Amino acid sequence: MAVPFDTPVSAIEGVGPAAEQLLQARGVYTVYDLLRAQSTALHGAVATLASLQEVKAWRQMAVLLEVAAVTPQWAEALVKAGVTALAELRRLDLYELNTQFTTARDQGVIPSIPSTEDMVAMLTDASLLDYAGAITGTVKDHDGNPVINATVYSGARQVTTDGLGRFRLLRLMLGSQYMLRMEKPGLHTTTAYLAPLPTAIVEVIQLVMPPEIATRPRPSGLSSGRLSELDGDILPQMQGQSITSDQVPVTSLRTGDLLLLTELYANRRDAKLVSKLLEYDGSRFVVHWSRLPKADLPGSADVGDCFLRTSSGFRKIKMNPRKLNEYKKLQRMKRLGPSHPPAASLEENYHQAAETYARMGEWL
């Protein structure tokens, strides 16, 4: 936005202290909040102080305040000149825009006009915003409380949730799906896949961040000493036991492990691999995971891809719940054999078993 995300609604020309108080009673605290409500609903809060036409003008100014370089006074000048939407602003040329501001200055609406550089920035950004999309959301914890100061990432973009857990990401490509990652100490890093809507359409998505799962690093090269589906162990049924995660170094990932790429970190160079094979430490189920350079994975690895840990690295495979269950059965069959196969032979056994279980379909 041309103004900070938490700019109070009183920054809008025409919203005085009395109107601000009435709007706050309806949950409208910031300029941004005007975008989340319809003009008729806003008017219902301030009908004794402002007409519906005035309220519509407030909301139109809020729309223009998302444009680079636009200030509250310049937004007022544009709306009074009949420029009430992004499409109307982007259709102006530099001469027409300068004329609008010059007239507003001469009429005493604004004290000064923007510089040429500012007006060029307005026209450029208005075009971008009008053809681009946005994602608008509110982040809450498991108890429904707003998550304040959480960082929301989408590729190279990042924003911070405000005092009510709200955020808005702008200038996103329409027709694409974006992975949003939300981070805050004490809460579990959460991802969501969302498609942006046109900037002019403000639809609020509700997102939840659960409590952080405690992790306990495992020393490099050491076995967990737990029951493990990778070893063919039969784990207890889930009957209310807690579930925790265990970060392990890549060197502790054993041949035959099945791992899902669940997250690409902010730098886009590192990936998070989470094992699909559970462990049990006597009281809790444990999910182990590792962070590694994305370049260590074959092909164009992306979130949702599954990998087999091999003696030489990783192999990308196809996986679904049925195949995963069959693979666990294979591991139990090996466990019940005359001798447990050494780690070096697991990859070979995997391919032999995959041929035997042809009904599982193509794995690789």
Protein Blocks (a to p, Z undefined) as FASTA:
>chain_A
ZZdfklcfklpghiafklmmmmmmnopabfklmmmpcfklmmmmmmmmocfklmmmmmmm
mmmmmpghiafklmmmmmmnopabfklmmmpcfklmmmmmmmmmmnomambdcdfklmmm
mmmmmmmmmmmccdddddddfkopacehiacdehjbccdddfkopacdehiaehiacddd
dddehiacdddddddddfklccddddddddddddddddehiaehiacfklopacdddehi
acddddddfklpcghiacddfbdcfkomaccdddfbdcdehjaccdddddddfklpgcjd
dehiacdddfklpadddddfklmmmmmmmmmmmmmmmbdcdfklmmmmmmmmmmmmmmno
pfZZ
